[in-house]
Amino acid sequence: MRRALAGGAAALALLQAGAALALEVGDTVRLPALQLLDGRTVPASQWAGKPVVIEVWASWCPFCALQNPRLQKLYDATRGTPLQVLAISIDKTPAEAAAYLKKHGYTFPAALETPALRAVVGPRKGLPELYVLDAHGRVVQKEVGEMLDDDVAALARYARP
């Protein structure tokens, strides 16, 4: 385990110290509490003990525009299972990201990137970026760039215990 971050002040301190590393398969992380773009606050405990698909995206990214409908289908198909979905927007303002979600009818949980989230995910290599965490917070899959329909749909396998 290269790192285990709890978010908050510790994550911010690491980020400011330049210690943020790109998240890679095999790393273990803890997602912090966060506020979603719809105004809901999600405690860190929401993610604990569950597999999580994390997508980093932007409203202006053409490849994200192709992948987000696929993420919505995955979210819809895995509701009621342990699999959690979290989209992290790198837009400059919450209003930009929220307007994009509303325009396209996306209902998957989405948050604006924060220093704590940036410290967990680390520097990006491209957009979109997708990570799958297992129930222990270990990165079991990382994809940089657009994923095709079948590839995103196949992420539903992580919903099974």
C-alpha positions, 0 to 999 in steps of 0.5 A: 500500500503506497498510501492511505489518505483520510482526506481533510487536513492530512490530505491537504498537507500532502498536496501542498507538500507536493507529495500527491502521486497519481493513483495506480492499481494496487494503491489503497485510499479512503474517500473523504466526506464530500458535498455533491453537486445536488447539495447532499453531503456524503460522509466518508462512511458511505464509501467504506466497505463498498466497491466504488467506480470513480470517474474524473470528468469535465463538462467541456471534455468531448470524451467525457461527453461520450462516456457519461451516458455509459456511466449513467447506464452503469449507475442505473443497472447497479442501483440497489447493489453494493457498487457505488458510483462517484463522478468528480468534475474538474470544472471551475465552478459547481454551477457549470458542472451541475448545469451540465448534469441537469441538461443531460439528465444524469443522476449519478452522484457527482462532486466538484474536485476539492483539494481532499479529492485531488490528494486522493486521486492525484494528478490526472493523465487524461480525461476521462479517468476512471478508477475502481476501488474494491471494498477495502479501498484498493484500486483494482482497475484504472482507465485513462481515456474514453471507455466503450459501451461494453467496457463500462457495462462490464464494470457491473461485475464489481457489484457482485460480492 
